[in-house]
Amino acid sequence: MSLFGRWSELAQFQTVRAVRTHFGVGDDHWACFTRTVGDFQDDLRVLAAFPRTGLLAGVSQSQFPDGTGLTPVQATQIGLVWRLARRVIAHGSGMDETEFQDIDPWQETNASTTARQSPPSSGVKEKVLKMSTLIDQSDESELLPPGSSEINAWLQNYHAVMGAMPEEAEEPSPNQLAALSKRVFRDDAPPYVDFAVFGPYERKLTKVQKCRIYTPLGDGTYLQRDLPGLQPIKAGLGRQVPRDWDQRSPWSCLFIQLAKDDAYWAEKVHIPASAWVAAGAKGQPVVATEAAVKAHVPGLQDTVPLEDDSPDSRKRQANRDRKQARKRRFQSDMEELRKLRGKGKSKSKDQAGTPPCFSWASGSGVCGDLPPGSECKGPVKRAHKCRKCLSPAHKDADCPKA
């Protein structure tokens, strides 16, 4: 018994229902498939023009109302209906059976991989790609760049399954797709990728772009560093708005987003706390970014010292405050005592270091009758000045400080 019947007898199939009846595809079976891919309106032309990738995606995603998918036998029947529809349309167009190319949707196509395995030899060295830079750092094998037909086929498959082209910020490069295709289809290996090298092409491109900054070192020189390029502004504007965002009351959402910032808390709290505990829980915890800045800028100190609110630290601070207050009171008392001791006491020397004349200052003796400014008559020449204020204009008895 022939699978599709004779070529000359294909004219008897005029509708999709007739083709379904030929392979015994029931209504519930077919409705499960059309709910996913759409209704063909019993038109063989639409079914024959349906792409193979859409057929595969529709069969894999179809589900019955109870949540179960199509069985392998039911999927095979749908594939036979699609193949017979293509035969009927080709026969109706006048094509001969020898000219018709039947396509089995369940057969893996290895034409592209075979062509890439045996490229035409030429005198010019072909450009090769490294798997270690595209998908897996431990894979030292090489591959050829993909052709335009392969790239278009990959994009068409993605569009058929997802319904739209990938976003520009998330689209991988053709070389990354070629490396993944080599690993999965040619090497028959699991789809493992190393996300250290496999990522969106735009992200890798922004890492290549550099911005140069200059950090002052404190001695008049600057340290030059190249940092990764900044993300595009439109990428930040296009980020998804948080689900609980309210423009009229934004603070609740901001606090929630702050609490979810794991990278910030890991750098500022978790990692310094772990390092502090590992070091014996002594000293002050150090943040990695602050340590890096201090290493590049000599002499930089913390502008605001960290406060310790533990009971022991408050007690020590109170003891220090009492000692400082007691010291200030003691110094004040000593200064006042020093002033009281010096009050009313005669000076033993003037500003030049010459002792004053006791006879002239007291108004007695050989110099007692001499006027101010006169020369001392004693054997040792002394200064005629007041012993209380060291003024040469008057004696001790006439001093206003007496």
C-alpha angles and dihedrals in degrees: 000000000000119000096223101013127238120324091238092054097055092094090079091073107081103150139038090246090059091053091047091051090052091061097032098246108165127218096252090047092052094041090056089057097043093050087066103038101025137257117299092202091230089290116142092198093061092046092048091050092050108115122245093236091055090050092052093046093047094050092049094048100040117113136181120234090264090059098254121129132225118290120236090255092052091048090051091052092053090050090052091050090054093048093049091048090055090050093050093051091046090051091049091053091058097254118152121237091244091056095050116096112209116209122205106209092204096053116098114237113227098170095105095047092047091051091050094047093058108034118180111271117239139162092253116086111243121231111249132196127222119233089207091066096043112038115348127024092205094055111091096180125116137223139187122255113265122256126240092253092056092048091050091049091052092049092047091052091050091049092048093051101037099031095232141046119271118268117265094240092051101037113116122222121261090248091057091051090049091052092049091048090051092051096047105035106022101035093032090224129144116273094260118158133179106232090202087076103013111076144110112318093228091056091052090048093053090052089056091053110084136200119201123221133182120217119198113234097200096247096080095272130104132221114226117213134174115219129189114272120267121258116257115271091233090058090059092045091050095056116122115264113241114260095239095045115134117179092204093052108024101156097081091054091045093054091048092050090047091053090051094053095108094171092057095047092045092054098040102035119007101046096041090047092050091048091047092051091045090052091057100273091275131128129009121320113246124217113220095230092049091050090051092051092049090050092055096041111051116212095022113144132186110276094206116032117221116256123228114210097185118129092243093054092049090051092050091048091051091051090051091050092051092049092050092049092048090050092050092050091049092050091048092051092048092050092050091048090050091054093048092051092051095048112108095000118132121243116246096202138019128232092282093049095254115136114239121247110258093197095056095040093051095041096237136101129030094327097038095100098043118112122239114285096028124131120262114255096201123109088251111051110234133178119266097224138127109270092216103050101008091236116153092207100075145016130249094271092055096045113125090216092061 
